[in-house]
Amino acid sequence: QVQVVESGGGLVQAGGSLTLSCTATGGNFNAVIMGWFRQAPGKQRESVALGNSGGTATYADSVKGRFTIPRDTARNTVYLHMNSLKPEDTATYYCWTKGFTTEGPRDVWGQGTQVTVSS
């Protein structure tokens, strides 16, 4: 069974930096897409950054130029480097991955990690 484990959330002041990490394990999983979504209280979950195994990444307009999503494809691991953080970045951040196991396609969500940016 494929599992996704996130780490790195926390409290940071506005203007600061934080890095999240996410690793998908189990089920001989081969991740094709790995990325991050976030959900703030009272708001819908939104895509933040997605990266594919070919090295292409897409970013929400609100984080372009501030966030990057490097990936270790061999380890099914993705990071979210967040710089110049703003209070509006406060949310629960969820890792998501889509790929294949020997039993077929899978997409899996992490349980989320809280990021709080104080003003």
Backbone bond lengths (Angstrom), bond angles and torsions (degrees), N, CA, C in turn:
res aa  C-N    CA-C-N  psi(-1)  N-CA   C-N-CA  omega(-1)  CA-C   N-CA-C  phi
1 Q - - - 1.461 - - 1.524 109.06 -
2 V 1.306 115.86 136.60 1.467 120.47 -178.28 1.518 109.66 -82.78
3 Q 1.309 115.58 133.37 1.460 121.29 176.25 1.518 109.35 -126.71
4 V 1.329 114.31 148.75 1.461 120.55 178.44 1.517 108.06 -120.38
5 V 1.314 116.41 126.94 1.458 121.73 -178.95 1.523 109.32 -119.47
6 E 1.324 115.17 124.16 1.464 121.80 -179.36 1.529 109.57 -107.69
7 S 1.318 115.44 155.28 1.459 120.46 173.44 1.517 108.90 -156.24
8 G 1.341 115.67 163.94 1.449 120.52 171.64 1.505 116.64 109.34
9 G 1.304 118.65 -2.91 1.451 119.26 179.10 1.523 111.67 -69.89
10 G 1.332 115.65 171.13 1.451 119.52 178.79 1.506 112.70 162.08
11 L 1.321 114.70 -166.70 1.464 122.67 -178.93 1.524 109.12 -105.03
12 V 1.326 116.17 132.65 1.458 121.02 179.92 1.516 109.12 -143.99
13 Q 1.310 116.26 151.52 1.463 119.92 177.55 1.524 110.53 -79.65
14 A 1.312 115.51 154.58 1.455 120.21 176.32 1.520 110.05 -55.73
15 G 1.333 114.96 137.92 1.455 120.62 -176.64 1.510 113.67 91.83
16 G 1.305 116.65 -12.30 1.457 121.29 -178.53 1.507 112.83 -83.57
17 S 1.338 114.60 -174.29 1.453 122.26 -176.90 1.519 110.71 -129.48
18 L 1.302 114.20 155.29 1.458 120.87 178.76 1.523 107.47 -154.98
19 T 1.328 116.34 146.53 1.465 120.55 176.77 1.517 110.09 -123.82
20 L 1.315 115.88 129.12 1.453 122.48 173.61 1.522 108.65 -102.57
21 S 1.326 115.89 151.28 1.455 119.88 174.59 1.513 109.87 -132.49
22 C 1.315 115.03 153.82 1.462 121.32 -177.01 1.516 108.49 -147.57
23 T 1.321 116.32 131.26 1.459 121.50 178.00 1.512 109.87 -129.11
24 A 1.314 115.62 132.64 1.459 122.09 175.48 1.518 108.67 -101.23
25 T 1.339 115.84 128.94 1.459 120.06 -177.95 1.521 110.67 -133.95
26 G 1.352 114.31 160.15 1.450 120.01 173.87 1.513 114.06 92.48
27 G 1.319 115.63 159.13 1.453 122.21 172.09 1.507 115.44 63.54
28 N 1.344 117.98 21.92 1.474 120.75 -177.19 1.531 110.19 50.50
29 F 1.308 114.49 43.05 1.455 120.95 -173.82 1.513 111.80 -75.04
30 N 1.315 115.58 134.91 1.458 122.47 174.80 1.524 107.20 -117.28
31 A 1.318 115.65 104.20 1.461 120.33 -175.86 1.520 110.82 -76.62
32 V 1.307 116.76 127.90 1.467 121.93 175.88 1.527 110.17 -95.26
33 I 1.309 115.98 -46.62 1.457 121.28 178.20 1.530 107.93 -121.05
34 M 1.307 116.24 135.02 1.463 122.03 172.80 1.516 107.55 -134.87
35 G 1.311 115.12 141.56 1.448 116.99 -179.06 1.508 113.58 -171.13
36 W 1.315 113.92 -169.97 1.456 121.33 -173.62 1.527 111.12 -131.50
37 F 1.312 114.17 138.53 1.453 123.50 170.22 1.521 107.01 -119.68
38 R 1.307 115.96 165.76 1.463 119.66 174.02 1.515 110.39 -144.48
39 Q 1.321 114.48 155.32 1.461 120.62 178.29 1.508 108.68 -141.00
40 A 1.322 114.90 118.99 1.455 121.54 175.68 1.522 108.67 -92.11
41 P 1.325 117.79 157.25 1.473 120.53 179.98 1.526 111.52 -55.47
42 G 1.319 115.88 129.72 1.452 120.82 178.05 1.515 115.49 78.06
43 K 1.323 116.53 4.67 1.463 120.26 -178.80 1.527 110.65 -122.06
44 Q 1.327 114.43 161.95 1.460 119.62 177.71 1.525 110.60 -76.64
45 R 1.314 114.91 154.62 1.457 120.04 175.11 1.533 108.55 -67.00
46 E 1.323 116.38 136.00 1.456 120.91 -178.12 1.520 110.80 -130.32
47 S 1.308 114.26 151.31 1.453 119.70 176.69 1.522 110.46 -73.93
48 V 1.301 116.90 135.56 1.460 122.22 178.34 1.529 109.88 -104.79
49 A 1.319 116.56 -53.97 1.461 121.23 -177.60 1.519 108.95 -158.38
50 L 1.319 115.55 138.01 1.458 121.45 178.85 1.519 108.88 -132.95
51 G 1.326 116.07 141.65 1.455 120.55 178.09 1.508 110.74 -134.54
52 N 1.327 116.68 140.39 1.465 118.57 177.76 1.521 111.04 -104.10
53 S 1.308 115.07 171.93 1.465 120.27 -175.31 1.521 112.37 -67.78
54 G 1.345 115.80 -14.25 1.459 119.24 177.29 1.511 113.83 -84.67
55 G 1.343 115.91 -4.66 1.457 119.05 176.85 1.522 114.49 99.80
56 T 1.317 117.52 -0.47 1.468 120.64 179.50 1.517 109.97 -84.87
57 A 1.318 116.37 135.89 1.460 121.28 179.85 1.528 109.93 -127.78
58 T 1.311 115.80 145.77 1.460 121.57 174.20 1.518 108.57 -125.28
59 Y 1.316 115.32 147.43 1.458 121.47 -175.71 1.517 111.14 -131.27
60 A 1.329 115.17 147.17 1.449 119.66 170.36 1.524 108.76 -64.35
61 D 1.325 116.04 146.90 1.467 119.72 -179.40 1.527 111.16 -56.98
62 S 1.311 116.45 -34.42 1.467 120.85 -175.19 1.530 113.08 -68.59
63 V 1.344 117.81 -16.26 1.467 119.87 -177.59 1.523 112.84 -118.19
64 K 1.316 117.83 -3.67 1.466 120.40 -179.49 1.519 110.77 -57.97
65 G 1.322 114.96 133.99 1.458 120.75 -179.18 1.516 113.85 85.64
66 R 1.326 117.21 -11.05 1.470 120.89 179.77 1.527 112.65 -115.72
67 F 1.317 117.28 -33.42 1.462 122.03 -177.17 1.531 109.56 -111.86
68 T 1.325 115.77 146.04 1.462 121.08 171.15 1.520 108.69 -134.84
69 I 1.342 115.45 158.71 1.461 120.52 -172.26 1.532 110.06 -131.59
70 P 1.319 116.63 70.53 1.469 118.35 176.90 1.525 110.82 -69.14
71 R 1.306 114.54 154.31 1.454 118.87 -173.09 1.522 110.42 -138.93
72 D 1.317 115.80 141.79 1.467 123.08 171.60 1.520 106.24 -107.29
73 T 1.313 115.72 93.43 1.461 120.52 -172.77 1.523 111.42 -62.40
74 A 1.309 117.66 -39.19 1.466 121.23 -177.42 1.523 111.99 -62.84
75 R 1.324 116.18 -27.90 1.467 120.56 -178.27 1.523 112.56 -105.58
76 N 1.336 117.63 10.12 1.478 120.63 -178.17 1.529 110.31 49.15
77 T 1.318 115.37 44.05 1.459 121.08 -177.77 1.521 110.08 -122.51
78 V 1.315 115.07 139.04 1.459 120.78 176.29 1.527 108.52 -131.61
79 Y 1.305 115.50 146.77 1.456 121.78 178.81 1.531 109.17 -117.60
80 L 1.308 115.39 159.84 1.456 120.77 171.40 1.521 106.64 -130.10
81 H 1.333 115.08 104.05 1.461 120.34 176.30 1.523 107.38 -87.55
82 M 1.315 115.61 118.36 1.458 121.19 -177.01 1.529 108.84 -114.35
83 N 1.316 116.07 118.89 1.463 122.35 179.44 1.527 109.78 -118.16
84 S 1.315 115.51 162.56 1.475 121.67 178.60 1.524 110.49 48.92
85 L 1.301 115.99 49.15 1.457 120.46 -175.43 1.518 111.55 -65.09
86 K 1.328 114.77 145.83 1.458 122.91 -179.40 1.526 109.10 -120.30
87 P 1.313 117.86 156.44 1.478 119.42 177.22 1.529 112.49 -55.61
88 E 1.321 117.06 -32.09 1.469 119.45 -179.94 1.531 112.98 -72.78
89 D 1.326 117.67 -4.80 1.462 120.80 173.07 1.528 111.21 -83.09
90 T 1.318 116.85 -7.04 1.454 120.74 179.54 1.531 110.24 -61.74
91 A 1.326 115.73 125.24 1.462 120.93 -176.73 1.524 108.88 -177.80
92 T 1.316 114.57 170.98 1.456 120.09 166.65 1.524 107.04 -89.65
93 Y 1.309 115.75 126.60 1.460 121.37 -177.60 1.524 109.54 -102.29
94 Y 1.333 114.56 129.85 1.460 121.25 -177.20 1.524 109.88 -116.12
95 C 1.307 115.25 132.63 1.450 120.81 171.86 1.517 108.86 -85.28
96 W 1.330 116.60 142.25 1.461 122.25 178.16 1.517 108.40 -137.79
97 T 1.312 114.70 140.53 1.449 118.74 178.14 1.520 110.36 -140.23
98 K 1.313 115.42 146.90 1.458 122.02 177.55 1.517 107.74 -131.95
99 G 1.330 115.66 131.93 1.454 118.78 -178.77 1.508 111.01 -170.21
100 F 1.322 115.24 -149.43 1.456 120.50 -174.16 1.520 110.70 -135.38
101 T 1.333 114.54 145.31 1.454 121.84 166.32 1.522 106.89 -116.42
102 T 1.319 116.14 -179.80 1.468 119.41 176.82 1.521 111.36 -65.25
103 E 1.330 116.68 -15.68 1.466 120.87 -178.91 1.515 112.92 -97.98
104 G 1.323 116.82 -2.41 1.447 119.28 178.28 1.518 112.93 129.44
105 P 1.346 117.09 -171.26 1.463 121.20 -177.78 1.523 112.01 -70.92
106 R 1.315 113.84 150.20 1.461 120.54 178.34 1.521 108.88 -144.36
107 D 1.332 115.38 145.49 1.454 118.93 164.43 1.524 107.70 -132.57
108 V 1.317 115.22 137.14 1.463 121.37 -169.24 1.533 110.21 -135.67
109 W 1.309 114.55 139.74 1.473 121.95 176.06 1.520 110.09 -105.60
110 G 1.319 115.81 145.00 1.442 120.90 168.11 1.514 110.31 -80.76
111 Q 1.324 116.01 173.84 1.459 120.02 -177.08 1.520 113.24 -85.30
112 G 1.307 116.64 -11.01 1.466 119.86 175.72 1.513 112.82 100.71
113 T 1.307 114.91 147.87 1.459 121.56 175.61 1.522 108.50 -135.99
114 Q 1.312 116.73 135.82 1.462 121.49 -173.66 1.518 111.26 -82.87
115 V 1.317 115.27 133.23 1.461 122.34 172.11 1.520 107.67 -120.95
116 T 1.310 116.72 123.79 1.459 121.67 179.67 1.523 108.52 -123.82
117 V 1.326 115.23 125.23 1.466 121.36 -179.89 1.517 107.72 -112.69
118 S 1.306 116.15 118.07 1.463 120.54 -179.55 1.522 110.74 -92.13
119 S 1.316 114.92 147.64 1.477 119.76 -177.88 1.516 111.30 -89.48
